[in-house]
Amino acid sequence: MADELRSELDRARREHRLRHAEAQMLVPDAVMAAAGTANRHLGDLYGLLMRLDRGTAEPEEDVATARECMTVAWDALWRMRHVMRVDLGITAPEEGYGLPNG
């Protein structure tokens, strides 16, 4: 991974962690639960990318694994978005998540 990309990824991660910490004091429990799930998946993806970059990945960890991990993270982010929209009264709970693939 290029140094510039590493730096950008680290900056984005720090910014995300700050926003997540702030949200813990402000958002309703349902939103926080969805955000916590998304945060865990993003952390898993970050860790996997760092292991791949450093050459310390486990034998079963490769680019395909990272893509799968990214899909899981995106799904969690879409779920969080849905829960937030329901909380704001913009979307009905039964409308589904609006996931891009289904």
Residue pairs with C-beta under 8 A, 6 or more apart in sequence:
1 9
1 49
1 53
6 53
9 46
9 49
13 46
16 39
16 42
20 35
20 39
23 31
23 32
23 35
24 32
27 35
27 84
27 87
28 87
30 83
30 86
30 87
31 80
31 83
31 84
31 87
33 83
34 76
34 79
34 80
34 82
34 83
34 84
35 80
37 76
37 79
37 80
38 73
38 76
38 77
38 79
38 80
40 76
41 69
41 72
41 73
41 76
42 73
42 76
42 77
44 69
44 72
44 73
45 66
45 69
45 70
45 73
48 57
48 61
48 65
48 66
48 69
49 66
51 57
51 58
51 61
52 61
52 62
52 63
52 66
74 100
75 99
78 97
78 98
78 99
78 100
79 97
81 97
81 98
82 91
82 95
82 96
82 97
82 98
85 91
86 92
86 93
91 98
